[in-house]
Amino acid sequence: MHAVVALAIGAVVVTGGVAWWAAPAVEPSVGELPPSARPAPVAAIPASGPAVRAAAVLRVWDRARAAAWARGSVGALRRLYVSGAGASDVRLLEAYGERGLRVRDLRVQVLSIDVLDRRPGEWRLRVTDRLAAGTAVGPSVRQPLPRDRASRRILRLVRDEGAWRMAVVR
């Protein structure tokens, strides 16, 4: 089970994913959490500039990814990636599908985003995020996915045939 959860968490960002900015509907404040469960401080996302534009691109991509996961559509998920960049994400979605499961309400919380490079039709980003919510749903199954700790990844999004596609996740 731990391996499945770890794969699910990794796949969320491959991200990065899904509704990156949405927090769970009801979440205790940090002060209500025991010290061991409180998140480590991270850099905040700037209020303006390239990081905000990059975050908007990432949100659009992530919403399309969340929709593919919710429908269980391997084809739609594959179209969000360039080449083999999403291979682990696709394998995980296939594994969920083989068990009759879909992942609904999958949300990743972006804690920080840095623009490493920006060219026409391309973003290279360093993103720190964590799985915030998601539920595996199937016949007689409704299992919330566990949240994870913050992870840092390097992402490269490219504009291809009018849509943003994930080219690299490290």
Residue pairs with C-beta under 8 A, 6 or more apart in sequence:
4 95
5 145
5 146
5 148
7 88
7 92
7 95
8 92
8 103
8 131
8 134
8 145
9 131
9 145
9 148
9 151
10 88
11 17
11 88
11 89
11 92
11 93
12 18
12 106
12 108
12 129
12 131
12 134
13 108
13 127
13 129
13 151
13 153
13 155
13 169
14 81
14 85
14 86
14 88
14 89
14 166
14 169
15 62
15 65
15 89
15 108
15 153
15 155
15 166
15 169
16 58
16 62
16 108
16 127
16 129
16 153
16 155
16 166
16 169
17 61
17 62
17 65
17 66
17 106
17 108
18 62
18 63
18 65
18 66
18 69
18 106
18 107
18 108
18 134
19 59
19 62
19 63
19 66
19 106
19 107
19 108
20 55
20 58
20 59
20 62
20 107
20 108
20 109
20 110
20 129
21 55
21 59
21 109
21 110
22 107
22 109
22 132
22 133
23 107
23 109
23 132
24 107
24 132
24 133
30 38
30 39
39 111
39 130
39 150
40 150
42 111
42 112
42 128
42 150
43 111
43 112
43 114
43 128
44 112
45 51
45 52
45 55
45 110
45 111
45 112
45 113
46 52
50 115
50 118
51 113
51 114
51 115
54 113
54 115
54 118
54 123
54 125
55 110
55 113
57 123
57 157
57 164
58 110
58 113
58 123
58 125
58 127
58 155
58 157
60 164
61 80
61 157
61 164
61 165
61 166
62 108
64 76
64 80
64 163
65 77
65 80
65 89
66 106
66 107
67 76
68 74
68 76
68 77
68 80
68 93
69 77
69 93
69 102
69 103
69 106
70 102
70 103
70 104
70 105
70 106
71 102
72 93
72 96
72 97
72 102
74 90
74 93
74 94
74 97
77 86
77 89
77 90
77 93
78 86
78 90
79 163
79 165
80 86
80 165
80 166
81 89
81 90
81 165
81 166
81 167
82 158
82 160
82 165
82 166
82 167
83 167
85 166
85 167
85 168
85 169
86 166
86 169
96 102
96 103
96 136
99 138
100 138
100 139
100 141
101 136
101 137
101 138
101 141
102 136
102 137
102 138
103 134
103 135
103 136
103 137
103 145
104 134
104 135
104 137
105 133
105 134
105 135
106 131
106 133
106 134
106 145
107 131
107 132
107 133
107 134
108 129
108 130
108 131
108 132
109 129
109 130
109 131
109 132
110 127
110 128
110 129
111 128
111 129
111 130
111 150
112 126
112 127
112 128
113 125
113 126
113 127
113 128
114 125
114 126
114 127
115 123
115 124
115 125
116 124
116 125
116 126
116 154
117 123
117 124
118 124
120 159
121 158
121 159
122 156
122 157
122 158
122 159
123 155
123 156
123 157
124 154
124 155
124 156
124 168
125 154
125 155
125 156
125 157
126 152
126 153
126 154
126 155
127 152
127 153
127 154
127 155
128 150
128 151
128 152
128 153
129 150
129 151
129 153
130 147
130 148
130 149
130 150
130 151
131 145
131 146
131 147
131 148
132 147
133 144
133 145
133 147
134 144
134 145
135 142
135 143
135 144
135 145
136 142
136 143
136 144
136 145
137 143
153 169
153 170
154 168
154 169
154 170
155 166
155 168
155 169
155 170
156 166
156 167
156 168
157 164
157 165
157 166
157 167
158 164
158 165
158 167
159 165
